[in-house]
Amino acid sequence: MRKARPSFLILSGSILFFILTFLFTLFVHLQFVTLSKTLLFLIPLVSGIFAYTIFYYIIKRFLQYRMSLIYRSIQTLENEQRNDQSIDELVAQGEQDVVEWKQKRNQEIEKLKEQAAFRKEFLGNLAHELKTPVFSIQGYIDSLLDGGMDDPAILKTFLERASKSTERMTHILEDLDQLTKLELERMPLDIRSFDLSDLVRETFDSLELIAKEKNFRLTKDVSDPFCYVNADRNKLAQVLLNLTINAISYGKEGGTLCVSIVQIEDTYNIQFKDDGDGIEPQHLPRLFERFYRVEKSRNRNEGGSGLGLAIVKHIIESHGQQIQVSSTVGIGTTFTFGLSKSKATGPVSSRGIPLK
């Protein structure tokens, strides 16, 4: 049902007032004082116009005042009405602002609910990640205190195991600290020109022994002999390392990872494509969340801190790029991101001075 406009309601009331005034004037004309035809119609007409003007002005001022209080109460002062608005525009704008305000509040409520759920899950995951090494350390210490210290072999073995658990816990905390700094943009980037192909080779060399244990092949497909990009070399090294370790850790025995670098205009497109088991579609939107694991039953002692992909995402985004993932179960997974092509034809220092 369409709502009547305020000005129409005021006009209807003024016409009714005009009719009543006309009837009263006619009654006076017939019973008390004889009036001319001009006055007989002029008096009701002037009364009706006067009533419309007064009602319109009073209601408009009332609405402006009350709606101004409403806007102040919901802290939207920028939407306060102007004096040149008609009463219909005033009411229509108010209705529209209320609808928009309600939508924004609903969106904020939904976002807060999502953040609360994410915070609970994050704290639960963090507690789970830290609980394993802490319990291990506690168990080894208790065993030593119960008499294990008397045996030098047991003492050394348990201390080494406790040290590894301590290192794992330290690694988790360091990754959390780095991720927090990346999110808050407190970690400056050292942007300079370097050969990305050379960095891929270095990454493969550093993981050669780990790959050989699973008979895993690391290959690269580069479009140019040299692929100079403008980026932070140390942070990009961490990106390449994390993505490569993930491919090896979750890949199948005798699997393959191919890193391709293709130039597209002023950007190098980088792909990490493996032939592993793949990831089911419902997991892909959450793949870059902290501590999120596709395989919930996977032993938490396997792999890294569970923050690798979250760090990868923030490093790529800090370079003004995005990282995408696509996967097919039984075929493999592909991570794709871009980097700006360097105008320099060789490596440069942080001041832009050529190093060769």
Residue, then its C-alpha position, 0 to 999 in steps of 0.5 A: m500500500r502506497k503511503a500518502r505524501p505529507s503535503f497531500l495530507i496537509l492540503s486535504g486538511s486545509i481543504l476540509f478547513f476551507i469547507l468548514t469555514f465556508l459553511f460557517t461563513l454561509f451560516v453567519h451570512l444567512q442568520f446574522v450579517t449579510l455578506s457580499k458574494t466576494l467576501l462569502f468566498l474570499i474569507p474561506l479561501v484566505s482561511g484555507i491558504f492561511a491554514y495550509t501555510i501555518f500547518y506546513y511550516i509548523i510540521k516542517r519545523f517539527l520534523q526538522y527538529r525531531m529528525s535532527l535529534i534522531y540523526r545525532s543519536i545515531q551519529t550521522l550528522e552528515n545526513e542532516q536535512r537542509n532548510d531548502q528541502s520540501i516536507d515531502e523530500l524531508v520525510a522521504q530522505g528520512e525514510q531512506d536514511v533509516v533504511e540505509w542505517k538499518q542495513k549498515r547496522n545489520q552488516e556490522i552485526e553480521k561482521l561482528k558475529e563472524q569476527a567473534a566466531f573467528r576469534k573463538e576458533f583462532l584462540g582454540n587453534l592457537a591453544h591446540e598448536l601450543k598445547t602439543p609442544v608444551f605438554s611434550i616439554q612438561g612430560y620430558i621434564d617430569s620424566l627427568l625429575d622422576g629419575g631419568m637424570d641419572d641415566p646420561a643417555i636418557l638425559k641427553t635424548f629427553l633434553e634434545r626432544a624438549s629442545k625441539s618442542t621449544e623450537r617449534m613453540t618459538h617458531i609459532l610465536e615468531d610467525l604470529d608476531q610477523l603476521t601481526k606486523l604484516e597485518l598492521e603494516r608495521m613491517p617495511l618492505d625493502i623494494r629493489s630489483f632482483d632476478l626472481s628466477d634465481l630466487v626460485r633456484e635458491t629455494f629449490d636448492s635449499l629444499e633439495l634434501i627434503a624433496k629427495e626423501k619423498n622422491f619429489r621433483l621440483t621444476k621451473d618453467v621460465s619465459d625469460p632467461f632473467c626475470y627481474v621484479n621489483a619486490d622485497r627479496n627476503k619476504l618473497a623468499q619466504v613466500l617461495l619457501n612456504l609454498t614449496i614446503n607445502a607442496i612437498s609436505y602435502g604432496k604424494e610420493g614421487g610427486t612434482l611441483c612446477v613453478s612457472i614465471v610468465q611475463i604479461e605486459d608489465t607483470y610477471n605471473i607466477q604459478f605453483k602447480d603440483d600434482g597432489d591430492g588436491i583440495e575440496p572446494q569447501h576448503l578453498p575460501r578458508l585456506f589462507e586463515r591462521f591455523y586452518r587445516v584442510e585435514k583436521s585429523r592431520n597430526r599437528n606435529e607435521g608441517g610448520s606452524g599452520l601460519g605459512l599460507a596466512i603469511v604468504k597472503h599478507i606478503i603478496e598483498s603488501h606488494g599490491q598484488q593478490i594470490q589465488v588458489s585453484s584445485t581439483v581433487g585427485i589432480g592437484t593445486t595451483f597457487t597464482f600471484g603476480l609481481s611488478k616487472s622491474k624497469a632495471t635489467g639487473p639487480v639494484s640496491s635499496r637506493g636504486i644503484p646497479l649491483k652489476 
